């Protein structure tokens, strides 16, 4: 069955706000539109978005090898957990199964706390002046639900988030005096402009993301699910992404600073989730002028001890704080020594740092690493039958 791009997107989340981006996309589809083929390939081949719902998707079919290109692997995320008992960072696969819940079902909350980029990524982000961040967490379809697409859509729920992000106004104390100089040297307004870099040997200023009250939540039957993640820098000018951001910026009750939530959907079916992914794919690919910060096709996750036994390679989630880095920054992270690092207030800092040290410490801690910090909550599902016992918080 052929799915009409206009019907799919107009019936999706944008329609809830009276934003008819489907008509814009349809009009663009009738004329030559520059799109980023690597982005299209990621969303169509990696995320499973139907090719006929993405501009340029059908043109790329059969012309690229299946899966991401070799260069994409460096931008896939590596998850690390702050183990409070050991007071150090460990990779997610080092979380002991005994620290996970033994409940049959779990309730999970997740909050994007902060983003701090290394100098190279920060320069790219500032040159494009804006970007987007997308994350979803979905239930794993149970065997009884997998019999038809209709029962799967009704029985399997997902939580998704798509937000705009903007560079921080400065890179700490030493950047304050450089802001005026950067503003006076904008150059051609029609092109992305480089911004003042962070001091040599330091990371960029952190970008605050979600507030605690904006955290997403979802119940995971069986304690297992899947998560997807995409973070990119994108030029707003002359792109559908820019139009989309402008509309939501006007709807926002407060001025845009570093984070603008646009689509926050706490409980949607799989068909709506695919429509959201299609929308994000089109917004990112249209007009090119984008660069990946981090990206990942769907990953299996588990919050229970049984889930690890069933799928040892699944991402292990327990209550606490996580840091997500691009895999290509792994050497820079190891050089900083995981045993000597911890997360405090959403920042990566030395393990002996206190709350009074955070502001001065975070920029010089692992400066070659770009990262996003997450706060995760996991507890036995309130809806599950009594009897599940927690092996750890």
C-alpha positions as a Markdown table, in Angstrom:
| # | Residue | x | y | z |
|---|---|---|---|---|
| 1 | Unk | 0.0 | 0.0 | 0.0 |
| 2 | Unk | 1.4 | 3.4 | -1.0 |
| 3 | Unk | 1.3 | 6.0 | 1.8 |
| 4 | Unk | 0.7 | 9.6 | 0.8 |
| 5 | Unk | 3.3 | 11.9 | 2.4 |
| 6 | Unk | 0.8 | 14.7 | 2.8 |
| 7 | Unk | -1.9 | 12.6 | 4.5 |
| 8 | Unk | 0.6 | 11.0 | 6.8 |
| 9 | Unk | 2.2 | 14.2 | 8.1 |
| 10 | Unk | -0.9 | 16.3 | 8.1 |
| 11 | Unk | -2.6 | 13.6 | 10.2 |
| 12 | Unk | 0.4 | 13.6 | 12.6 |
| 13 | Unk | 1.5 | 15.8 | 15.5 |
| 14 | Unk | 2.0 | 19.0 | 13.5 |
| 15 | Unk | -1.7 | 19.1 | 12.9 |
| 16 | Unk | -2.4 | 19.4 | 16.6 |
| 17 | Unk | -0.9 | 22.8 | 16.5 |
| 18 | Unk | -2.5 | 23.9 | 13.2 |
| 19 | Unk | 0.9 | 23.8 | 11.5 |
| 20 | Unk | 0.4 | 22.5 | 7.9 |
| 21 | Unk | 3.9 | 21.5 | 7.2 |
| 22 | Unk | 2.6 | 18.6 | 5.1 |
| 23 | Unk | 1.5 | 21.1 | 2.4 |
| 24 | Unk | 5.0 | 22.7 | 2.5 |
| 25 | Unk | 6.7 | 19.3 | 2.2 |
| 26 | Unk | 4.4 | 18.3 | -0.7 |
| 27 | Unk | 5.1 | 21.5 | -2.6 |
| 28 | Unk | 8.9 | 21.0 | -2.0 |
| 29 | Unk | 8.6 | 17.5 | -3.3 |
| 30 | Unk | 7.4 | 18.8 | -6.6 |
| 31 | Unk | 10.5 | 20.8 | -7.2 |
| 32 | Unk | 14.2 | 20.0 | -6.9 |
| 33 | Unk | 15.1 | 20.3 | -3.2 |
| 34 | Unk | 18.6 | 19.9 | -1.9 |
| 35 | Unk | 18.5 | 17.2 | 0.8 |
| 36 | Unk | 21.2 | 15.5 | 2.8 |
| 37 | Unk | 21.4 | 11.9 | 1.5 |
| 38 | Unk | 23.3 | 10.7 | 4.6 |
| 39 | Unk | 20.5 | 12.0 | 6.8 |
| 40 | Unk | 17.8 | 10.4 | 4.6 |
| 41 | Unk | 19.7 | 7.2 | 4.7 |
| 42 | Unk | 19.9 | 7.2 | 8.5 |
| 43 | Unk | 16.1 | 7.8 | 8.9 |
| 44 | Unk | 15.0 | 5.4 | 6.2 |
| 45 | Unk | 17.5 | 2.6 | 6.6 |
| 46 | Unk | 18.5 | 3.0 | 10.2 |
| 47 | Unk | 15.3 | 4.1 | 11.8 |
| 48 | Unk | 12.8 | 2.3 | 9.5 |
| 49 | Unk | 11.0 | 5.4 | 8.3 |
| 50 | Unk | 9.0 | 4.6 | 5.1 |
| 51 | Unk | 11.1 | 5.9 | 2.1 |
| 52 | Unk | 8.0 | 7.5 | 0.5 |
| 53 | Unk | 7.4 | 9.7 | 3.5 |
| 54 | Unk | 10.8 | 11.4 | 3.3 |
| 55 | Unk | 11.8 | 13.8 | 0.6 |
| 56 | Unk | 14.5 | 12.1 | -1.4 |
| 57 | Unk | 13.9 | 8.8 | 0.4 |
| 58 | Unk | 12.9 | 6.9 | -2.7 |
| 59 | Unk | 15.7 | 8.4 | -4.7 |
| 60 | Unk | 18.3 | 7.0 | -2.3 |
| 61 | Unk | 16.9 | 3.4 | -2.2 |
| 62 | Unk | 19.2 | 1.0 | -3.8 |
| 63 | Unk | 22.0 | 3.6 | -4.3 |
| 64 | Unk | 23.7 | 3.2 | -0.9 |
| 65 | Unk | 24.8 | 0.2 | 1.1 |
| 66 | Unk | 22.5 | -1.0 | 3.8 |
| 67 | Unk | 23.1 | 0.5 | 7.2 |
| 68 | Unk | 25.1 | 3.6 | 8.2 |
| 69 | Unk | 28.3 | 4.5 | 6.5 |
| 70 | Unk | 31.6 | 3.9 | 8.2 |
| 71 | Unk | 32.0 | 7.5 | 9.2 |
| 72 | Unk | 28.6 | 7.4 | 11.1 |
| 73 | Unk | 29.9 | 4.9 | 13.6 |
| 74 | Unk | 32.0 | 7.6 | 15.3 |
| 75 | Unk | 28.8 | 9.5 | 16.0 |
| 76 | Unk | 26.9 | 6.6 | 17.6 |
| 77 | Unk | 26.4 | 7.1 | 21.3 |
| 78 | Unk | 28.3 | 5.4 | 24.1 |
| 79 | Unk | 26.4 | 5.3 | 27.4 |
| 80 | Unk | 28.3 | 5.6 | 30.7 |
| 81 | Unk | 26.7 | 5.4 | 34.2 |
| 82 | Unk | 27.7 | 7.3 | 37.4 |
| 83 | Unk | 27.9 | 4.5 | 39.9 |
| 84 | Unk | 27.3 | 6.3 | 43.2 |
| 85 | Unk | 28.4 | 3.3 | 45.3 |
| 86 | Unk | 31.8 | 3.3 | 43.7 |
| 87 | Unk | 31.8 | 7.1 | 43.0 |
| 88 | Unk | 33.1 | 6.7 | 39.5 |
| 89 | Unk | 31.9 | 6.3 | 35.9 |
| 90 | Unk | 31.4 | 2.9 | 34.4 |
| 91 | Unk | 30.2 | 1.8 | 31.0 |
| 92 | Unk | 26.6 | 0.7 | 30.9 |
| 93 | Unk | 27.5 | -2.9 | 30.2 |
| 94 | Unk | 29.5 | -2.9 | 33.5 |
| 95 | Unk | 26.3 | -2.3 | 35.5 |
| 96 | Unk | 25.8 | -5.5 | 37.5 |
| 97 | Unk | 22.5 | -7.3 | 36.8 |
| 98 | Unk | 22.1 | -7.4 | 40.6 |
| 99 | Unk | 21.7 | -3.7 | 40.6 |
| 100 | Unk | 18.7 | -3.9 | 38.3 |
| 101 | Unk | 15.1 | -4.5 | 39.3 |
| 102 | Unk | 13.6 | -8.0 | 39.6 |
| 103 | Unk | 10.1 | -6.6 | 38.9 |
| 104 | Unk | 8.1 | -8.0 | 35.9 |
| 105 | Unk | 7.3 | -4.5 | 34.7 |
| 106 | Unk | 8.9 | -1.1 | 35.3 |
| 107 | Unk | 8.1 | 2.6 | 35.1 |
| 108 | Unk | 10.9 | 4.7 | 33.5 |
| 109 | Unk | 11.5 | 8.5 | 33.5 |
| 110 | Unk | 14.2 | 10.2 | 31.6 |
| 111 | Unk | 15.4 | 13.8 | 31.5 |
| 112 | Unk | 17.9 | 15.4 | 29.2 |
| 113 | Unk | 19.9 | 17.5 | 31.6 |
| 114 | Unk | 22.8 | 19.3 | 29.9 |
| 115 | Unk | 24.9 | 19.2 | 26.7 |
| 116 | Unk | 28.6 | 20.2 | 26.6 |
| 117 | Unk | 30.6 | 20.0 | 23.4 |
| 118 | Unk | 34.3 | 19.8 | 22.7 |
| 119 | Unk | 35.9 | 22.7 | 20.8 |
| 120 | Unk | 35.4 | 21.2 | 17.4 |
| 121 | Unk | 31.8 | 20.3 | 17.8 |
| 122 | Unk | 31.0 | 23.6 | 19.5 |
| 123 | Unk | 32.5 | 25.5 | 16.6 |
| 124 | Unk | 30.3 | 23.5 | 14.2 |
| 125 | Unk | 27.2 | 24.0 | 16.4 |
| 126 | Unk | 27.8 | 27.8 | 16.7 |
| 127 | Unk | 28.4 | 28.1 | 12.9 |
| 128 | Unk | 25.0 | 26.7 | 12.3 |
| 129 | Unk | 23.4 | 28.7 | 15.2 |
| 130 | Unk | 20.9 | 26.0 | 16.1 |
| 131 | Unk | 20.2 | 22.3 | 16.1 |
| 132 | Unk | 17.7 | 19.6 | 17.0 |
| 133 | Unk | 17.6 | 16.8 | 19.5 |
| 134 | Unk | 15.2 | 13.8 | 19.1 |
| 135 | Unk | 14.8 | 10.9 | 21.5 |
| 136 | Unk | 12.2 | 8.2 | 21.9 |
| 137 | Unk | 11.6 | 5.2 | 24.2 |
| 138 | Unk | 9.1 | 2.6 | 23.2 |
| 139 | Unk | 7.8 | -0.6 | 24.7 |
| 140 | Unk | 8.8 | -3.9 | 23.2 |
| 141 | Unk | 5.8 | -5.5 | 21.5 |
| 142 | Unk | 4.8 | -8.6 | 23.5 |
| 143 | Unk | 4.1 | -11.9 | 21.5 |
| 144 | Unk | 0.4 | -11.5 | 21.8 |
| 145 | Unk | 0.6 | -8.0 | 20.3 |
| 146 | Unk | 2.7 | -8.9 | 17.4 |
| 147 | Unk | 0.0 | -10.7 | 15.5 |
| 148 | Unk | -1.1 | -7.7 | 13.5 |
| 149 | Unk | -0.1 | -4.1 | 12.9 |
| 150 | Unk | -3.4 | -2.9 | 14.4 |
| 151 | Unk | -3.0 | -4.8 | 17.7 |
| 152 | Unk | 0.7 | -3.8 | 17.8 |
| 153 | Unk | -0.2 | -0.1 | 17.4 |
| 154 | Unk | -2.9 | -0.3 | 20.1 |
| 155 | Unk | -0.8 | -2.4 | 22.6 |
| 156 | Unk | 2.7 | -1.0 | 22.1 |
| 157 | Unk | 3.2 | 2.6 | 23.3 |
| 158 | Unk | 6.1 | 5.0 | 22.9 |
| 159 | Unk | 7.2 | 8.3 | 24.4 |
| 160 | Unk | 9.0 | 10.7 | 22.0 |
| 161 | Unk | 10.6 | 14.2 | 22.2 |
| 162 | Unk | 11.8 | 16.6 | 19.6 |
| 163 | Unk | 13.3 | 19.9 | 20.6 |
| 164 | Unk | 15.4 | 22.7 | 19.2 |
| 165 | Unk | 18.7 | 23.6 | 20.8 |
| 166 | Unk | 20.8 | 26.7 | 20.6 |
| 167 | Unk | 24.5 | 27.4 | 21.5 |
| 168 | Unk | 25.2 | 28.9 | 24.9 |
| 169 | Unk | 25.8 | 32.6 | 24.9 |
| 170 | Unk | 29.3 | 32.2 | 26.1 |
| 171 | Unk | 32.0 | 29.7 | 27.0 |
| 172 | Unk | 32.4 | 30.6 | 30.6 |
| 173 | Unk | 34.3 | 33.4 | 32.3 |
| 174 | Unk | 37.0 | 33.8 | 29.6 |
| 175 | Unk | 34.4 | 34.1 | 26.8 |
| 176 | Unk | 32.5 | 37.0 | 28.2 |
| 177 | Unk | 34.9 | 39.6 | 26.8 |
| 178 | Unk | 34.9 | 37.9 | 23.3 |
| 179 | Unk | 31.1 | 38.1 | 22.7 |
| 180 | Unk | 31.2 | 41.6 | 21.4 |
| 181 | Unk | 34.0 | 40.9 | 19.1 |
| 182 | Unk | 32.2 | 37.9 | 17.6 |
| 183 | Unk | 29.0 | 40.0 | 17.1 |
| 184 | Unk | 31.1 | 42.7 | 15.3 |
| 185 | Unk | 32.5 | 40.1 | 12.8 |
| 186 | Unk | 29.4 | 38.3 | 11.6 |
| 187 | Unk | 30.4 | 38.7 | 7.9 |
| 188 | Unk | 27.9 | 37.5 | 5.3 |
| 189 | Unk | 24.5 | 37.0 | 7.1 |
| 190 | Unk | 23.5 | 34.4 | 4.4 |
| 191 | Unk | 26.1 | 31.9 | 5.5 |
| 192 | Unk | 26.7 | 30.0 | 8.8 |
| 193 | Unk | 29.2 | 32.0 | 10.8 |
| 194 | Unk | 31.9 | 30.7 | 13.1 |
| 195 | Unk | 31.6 | 31.9 | 16.7 |
| 196 | Unk | 34.2 | 32.6 | 19.3 |
| 197 | Unk | 35.7 | 29.3 | 20.4 |
| 198 | Unk | 36.2 | 28.2 | 23.9 |
| 199 | Unk | 39.6 | 28.8 | 25.5 |
| 200 | Unk | 42.2 | 26.4 | 24.3 |
| 201 | Unk | 42.3 | 23.3 | 26.5 |
| 202 | Unk | 38.7 | 23.8 | 27.6 |
| 203 | Unk | 35.3 | 22.4 | 26.5 |
| 204 | Unk | 32.5 | 24.7 | 25.5 |
| 205 | Unk | 29.9 | 26.3 | 27.7 |
| 206 | Unk | 27.2 | 23.8 | 28.7 |
| 207 | Unk | 23.7 | 24.0 | 27.2 |
| 208 | Unk | 20.9 | 23.4 | 29.7 |
| 209 | Unk | 18.2 | 21.1 | 28.3 |
| 210 | Unk | 15.0 | 19.8 | 30.0 |
| 211 | Unk | 13.8 | 21.0 | 33.4 |
| 212 | Unk | 12.8 | 18.2 | 35.8 |
| 213 | Unk | 9.2 | 18.9 | 35.2 |
| 214 | Unk | 9.7 | 18.2 | 31.4 |
| 215 | Unk | 11.0 | 14.7 | 32.0 |
| 216 | Unk | 9.4 | 11.9 | 29.8 |
| 217 | Unk | 8.0 | 8.8 | 31.4 |
| 218 | Unk | 6.8 | 5.4 | 30.1 |
| 219 | Unk | 5.9 | 2.0 | 31.5 |
| 220 | Unk | 7.8 | -1.0 | 30.1 |
| 221 | Unk | 6.0 | -4.3 | 30.3 |
| 222 | Unk | 8.6 | -7.0 | 31.0 |
| 223 | Unk | 11.0 | -4.2 | 31.8 |
| 224 | Unk | 12.4 | -4.1 | 28.3 |
| 225 | Unk | 12.0 | -1.6 | 25.4 |
| 226 | Unk | 13.9 | 0.2 | 22.6 |
| 227 | Unk | 15.3 | 3.7 | 22.4 |
| 228 | Unk | 16.4 | 5.9 | 19.5 |
| 229 | Unk | 18.5 | 9.1 | 19.6 |
| 230 | Unk | 19.5 | 11.9 | 17.2 |
| 231 | Unk | 21.2 | 15.2 | 17.9 |
| 232 | Unk | 22.4 | 17.5 | 15.1 |
| 233 | Unk | 23.5 | 21.0 | 14.3 |
| 234 | Unk | 21.3 | 22.7 | 11.7 |
| 235 | Unk | 21.1 | 26.1 | 10.0 |
| 236 | Unk | 17.7 | 27.7 | 10.5 |
| 237 | Unk | 18.0 | 29.9 | 7.4 |
| 238 | Unk | 16.1 | 29.0 | 4.3 |
| 239 | Unk | 15.1 | 25.6 | 5.7 |
| 240 | Unk | 11.9 | 23.9 | 6.8 |
| 241 | Unk | 13.6 | 23.3 | 10.1 |
| 242 | Unk | 13.9 | 27.0 | 10.6 |
| 243 | Unk | 10.3 | 27.6 | 9.8 |
| 244 | Unk | 9.3 | 24.9 | 12.2 |
| 245 | Unk | 11.4 | 26.4 | 15.0 |
| 246 | Unk | 10.1 | 29.9 | 14.4 |
| 247 | Unk | 6.5 | 28.7 | 14.7 |
| 248 | Unk | 7.1 | 27.0 | 18.0 |
| 249 | Unk | 9.3 | 29.9 | 19.2 |
| 250 | Unk | 6.3 | 32.2 | 18.7 |
| 251 | Unk | 4.1 | 29.7 | 20.6 |
| 252 | Unk | 6.5 | 29.5 | 23.5 |
| 253 | Unk | 5.5 | 31.4 | 26.7 |
| 254 | Unk | 9.1 | 32.4 | 27.3 |
| 255 | Unk | 11.9 | 33.6 | 25.1 |
| 256 | Unk | 14.2 | 31.1 | 23.4 |
| 257 | Unk | 17.4 | 30.6 | 25.3 |
| 258 | Unk | 19.2 | 27.3 | 24.7 |
| 259 | Unk | 16.3 | 24.7 | 24.6 |
| 260 | Unk | 12.9 | 24.9 | 22.9 |
| 261 | Unk | 10.6 | 21.9 | 23.3 |
| 262 | Unk | 8.5 | 21.5 | 20.2 |
| 263 | Unk | 6.9 | 18.0 | 20.2 |
| 264 | Unk | 6.7 | 16.2 | 23.5 |
| 265 | Unk | 4.4 | 13.2 | 23.2 |
| 266 | Unk | 4.2 | 11.1 | 26.3 |
| 267 | Unk | 2.1 | 8.2 | 25.0 |
| 268 | Unk | 1.7 | 7.5 | 21.3 |
| 269 | Unk | 1.1 | 4.4 | 19.1 |
| 270 | Unk | 3.7 | 3.1 | 16.7 |
| 271 | Unk | 2.0 | 4.6 | 13.6 |
| 272 | Unk | 2.1 | 8.1 | 15.2 |
| 273 | Unk | 5.8 | 7.5 | 16.3 |
| 274 | Unk | 6.6 | 6.7 | 12.7 |
| 275 | Unk | 4.9 | 10.0 | 11.6 |
| 276 | Unk | 7.0 | 11.9 | 14.1 |
| 277 | Unk | 10.2 | 10.3 | 12.9 |
| 278 | Unk | 9.2 | 11.1 | 9.3 |
| 279 | Unk | 8.6 | 14.7 | 10.2 |
| 280 | Unk | 12.0 | 15.0 | 12.0 |
| 281 | Unk | 13.7 | 13.3 | 9.1 |
| 282 | Unk | 12.3 | 15.8 | 6.6 |
| 283 | Unk | 13.2 | 18.8 | 8.8 |
| 284 | Unk | 16.7 | 17.6 | 9.3 |
| 285 | Unk | 17.4 | 16.6 | 5.7 |
| 286 | Unk | 15.8 | 19.6 | 3.9 |
| 287 | Unk | 18.2 | 22.2 | 2.7 |
| 288 | Unk | 21.2 | 20.2 | 3.8 |
| 289 | Unk | 23.4 | 22.5 | 6.0 |
| 290 | Unk | 23.5 | 20.1 | 9.0 |
| 291 | Unk | 26.1 | 18.1 | 10.9 |
| 292 | Unk | 25.6 | 15.2 | 13.2 |
| 293 | Unk | 26.5 | 15.5 | 16.9 |
| 294 | Unk | 25.3 | 12.1 | 17.9 |
| 295 | Unk | 22.9 | 9.6 | 16.3 |
| 296 | Unk | 21.7 | 6.0 | 17.0 |
| 297 | Unk | 19.2 | 3.7 | 15.4 |
| 298 | Unk | 16.9 | 1.8 | 17.8 |
| 299 | Unk | 18.8 | 0.2 | 20.7 |
| 300 | Unk | 17.4 | -2.5 | 23.0 |
| 301 | Unk | 17.2 | -1.5 | 26.6 |
| 302 | Unk | 16.5 | -3.4 | 29.8 |
| 303 | Unk | 15.7 | -2.3 | 33.3 |
| 304 | Unk | 15.5 | -5.8 | 34.9 |
| 305 | Unk | 17.8 | -8.6 | 35.9 |
| 306 | Unk | 15.7 | -11.0 | 33.7 |
| 307 | Unk | 16.1 | -8.7 | 30.8 |
| 308 | Unk | 19.9 | -9.0 | 31.0 |
| 309 | Unk | 19.7 | -12.7 | 30.9 |
| 310 | Unk | 17.4 | -12.6 | 27.9 |
| 311 | Unk | 19.4 | -10.0 | 26.0 |
| 312 | Unk | 22.9 | -9.4 | 27.5 |
| 313 | Unk | 23.7 | -6.8 | 24.9 |
| 314 | Unk | 20.8 | -4.5 | 25.8 |
| 315 | Unk | 21.5 | -1.1 | 27.3 |
| 316 | Unk | 21.2 | -1.5 | 31.0 |
| 317 | Unk | 19.2 | 1.2 | 32.8 |
| 318 | Unk | 18.9 | 1.8 | 36.5 |
| 319 | Unk | 17.9 | 4.8 | 38.5 |
| 320 | Unk | 20.7 | 7.4 | 38.4 |
| 321 | Unk | 22.7 | 9.6 | 36.1 |
| 322 | Unk | 24.1 | 8.8 | 32.7 |
| 323 | Unk | 26.5 | 10.5 | 30.3 |
| 324 | Unk | 26.3 | 9.9 | 26.5 |
| 325 | Unk | 29.3 | 10.5 | 24.3 |
| 326 | Unk | 30.1 | 9.9 | 20.6 |
| 327 | Unk | 32.1 | 6.8 | 20.2 |
| 328 | Unk | 34.8 | 8.7 | 18.4 |
| 329 | Unk | 35.5 | 10.6 | 21.7 |
| 330 | Unk | 36.2 | 7.3 | 23.6 |
| 331 | Unk | 40.0 | 7.8 | 23.6 |
| 332 | Unk | 39.6 | 11.3 | 25.0 |
| 333 | Unk | 37.4 | 9.9 | 27.7 |
| 334 | Unk | 39.8 | 7.2 | 28.6 |
| 335 | Unk | 42.6 | 9.7 | 28.8 |
| 336 | Unk | 40.6 | 11.6 | 31.5 |
| 337 | Unk | 40.4 | 8.3 | 33.5 |
| 338 | Unk | 36.9 | 7.1 | 34.4 |
| 339 | Unk | 37.9 | 6.2 | 37.9 |
| 340 | Unk | 38.6 | 9.9 | 38.6 |
| 341 | Unk | 35.3 | 11.3 | 37.2 |
| 342 | Unk | 31.8 | 11.7 | 38.4 |
| 343 | Unk | 28.6 | 13.5 | 37.4 |
| 344 | Unk | 27.4 | 16.4 | 39.5 |
| 345 | Unk | 24.5 | 18.7 | 38.7 |
| 346 | Unk | 24.6 | 17.3 | 35.1 |
| 347 | Unk | 28.3 | 18.1 | 34.7 |
| 348 | Unk | 31.3 | 15.9 | 34.2 |
| 349 | Unk | 33.7 | 16.8 | 37.0 |
| 350 | Unk | 36.6 | 15.4 | 38.9 |
| 351 | Unk | 35.4 | 12.9 | 41.6 |
| 352 | Unk | 36.7 | 15.2 | 44.5 |
| 353 | Unk | 34.8 | 18.2 | 43.1 |
| 354 | Unk | 32.0 | 19.8 | 45.3 |
| 355 | Unk | 29.0 | 21.8 | 44.3 |
| 356 | Unk | 31.1 | 24.9 | 44.8 |
| 357 | Unk | 33.7 | 23.7 | 42.2 |
| 358 | Unk | 31.3 | 22.7 | 39.4 |
| 359 | Unk | 31.3 | 26.0 | 37.4 |
| 360 | Unk | 35.1 | 26.2 | 37.3 |
| 361 | Unk | 35.7 | 22.5 | 36.9 |
| 362 | Unk | 33.4 | 21.3 | 34.1 |
| 363 | Unk | 35.0 | 23.1 | 31.2 |
| 364 | Unk | 38.5 | 21.7 | 31.9 |
| 365 | Unk | 37.3 | 18.2 | 32.7 |
| 366 | Unk | 37.7 | 15.9 | 29.6 |
| 367 | Unk | 37.7 | 18.9 | 27.3 |
| 368 | Unk | 38.0 | 16.7 | 24.2 |
| 369 | Unk | 34.7 | 15.0 | 24.9 |
| 370 | Unk | 31.3 | 16.1 | 23.7 |
| 371 | Unk | 28.5 | 14.8 | 26.0 |
| 372 | Unk | 24.9 | 14.9 | 27.0 |
| 373 | Unk | 23.9 | 14.0 | 30.5 |
| 374 | Unk | 20.7 | 12.2 | 31.4 |
| 375 | Unk | 18.8 | 11.6 | 34.6 |
| 376 | Unk | 17.0 | 8.3 | 34.7 |
| 377 | Unk | 14.4 | 7.0 | 37.1 |
| 378 | Unk | 13.4 | 3.3 | 37.3 |
| 379 | Unk | 10.9 | 1.7 | 39.6 |
| 380 | Unk | 8.7 | -1.3 | 39.7 |
| 381 | Unk | 5.5 | -0.5 | 37.8 |
| 382 | Unk | 2.6 | 0.7 | 39.9 |
| 383 | Unk | 0.3 | -1.2 | 37.6 |
| 384 | Unk | 2.2 | -4.5 | 37.8 |
| 385 | Unk | 1.1 | -7.2 | 40.2 |
| 386 | Unk | 2.6 | -7.1 | 43.6 |
| 387 | Unk | 5.5 | -9.4 | 44.3 |
| 388 | Unk | 8.3 | -7.8 | 42.2 |
| 389 | Unk | 11.2 | -7.1 | 44.4 |
| 390 | Unk | 13.8 | -4.4 | 43.6 |
| 391 | Unk | 17.4 | -5.5 | 43.5 |
| 392 | Unk | 18.5 | -1.8 | 43.3 |
| 393 | Unk | 17.2 | 1.6 | 42.9 |
